[in-house]
Amino acid sequence: MKRVVLLENVDLDILEGNIWEKGETKRKYIDLHDILDIKVDKYGTGNVRNVYFDGEPKSNSWYYKNVQYAKLYIDMNTNELISHDLPEDLQQIVVEKYHERQSKEEPEEPINKEIIEALPERFEQLTLDSEDNKAQFLSQKVKYKKSKDFDDTGEWITTIDGEEYKIYKNMNTGWWNITSESAKKLKLEDSYGSTHMGFTKKDATSKLLEQIWENRSSISKILEKLKEKVMNTIEKAEEKAAQIIEQQMSLLISNSTKLKDGVSSDINVTQNAQNMYNNNILMETLKQLKSGIEEGRDPIEEIRRDITFLEEGIKLDVLIKRMKSAENDLKSTTSGMFIRRLPMELLEIIGQTYTIQVLKQILEKAQK
């Protein structure tokens, strides 16, 4: 049988299927008819009568040659999507269908990357305010001062929420307007009429406050949506890590028993232990990440901070110090207390590298 790895690191929840286990082998078999949209009508005897592929009729011989004996499954030990005896054109369609279903799990409306990068460091600064806060904000007293070139421009300057805004009176129309520079801060179109604020300075001030509030609220909604998106992604990663830990624990016990009987090798046991350790580090990191976001911190900045922290911990100079420390411990003891420390240092480095990769995937999803 021709075995082909179609995808690596697949999400186990994207494709539905039946789980099959035998010894160390654990697979999730996927129905090719479902993912390829193949409909088969059969006679009462069980023989194929009609075949439809993506709504188009196909011959029985096409079905027997391409689908009847083909298999598709996820290796749950490696998270690889694998096909057996499936033609290349159908392999490509399977990959495309997987990505289609994966994209459907993402929020339909993407979050603008520029907006994310412009967000303030503290998440709670822009949480959605109550109606009482809105009334208080809109009724605040606004103070103006003349700009340095007031005689030429007639511009008045005020500072609200730490941002500087300028308004001026157009002597030809009598309208009070907001300057183009200030309009950009509020994401207003710089077109005729869009920067008109009122016929009096008081009206212009009221309109300015309303625009600032509306802009603030829209960013708050984006932040809430971003927070929800990141938290959902983290929770999925946690569930997946928990599944891997449980699965690898079972395999570790099985392989350890087989190792004693001389049936398995220590490589399998080591790999099981490493996979468990990787996901334990990941789970702890995700737990801290969720805690920071729930406290009100900017989710994007929290992920970046954790990535930087882990990357700093595996830099070459830091690794050398850690390894030397472990070697000294090994040399300075005869009790065997530190005999496993050097391998543990290596386990930790691999686990941190694995965690960085997952965090970068979460960050990439958040910024789409």
Secondary structure as UniProt FT lines:
FT   STRAND          3..7
FT   TURN            12..14
FT   STRAND          17..22
FT   TURN            23..24
FT   STRAND          25..30
FT   HELIX           32..35
FT   TURN            36..37
FT   STRAND          38..42
FT   TURN            44..45
FT   STRAND          48..53
FT   TURN            54..55
FT   STRAND          56..58
FT   HELIX           60..66
FT   TURN            67..69
FT   STRAND          71..75
FT   TURN            76..79
FT   STRAND          80..84
FT   HELIX           88..104
FT   HELIX           113..117
FT   HELIX           123..126
FT   HELIX           131..138
FT   STRAND          145..146
FT   TURN            148..149
FT   HELIX           150..153
FT   STRAND          156..160
FT   TURN            161..162
FT   STRAND          163..169
FT   TURN            171..173
FT   STRAND          176..178
FT   HELIX           180..185
FT   TURN            186..187
FT   TURN            192..195
FT   STRAND          196..198
FT   HELIX           201..260
FT   TURN            261..262
FT   HELIX           266..294
FT   TURN            295..296
FT   HELIX           299..313
FT   HELIX           316..331
FT   TURN            337..340
FT   HELIX           341..366
//
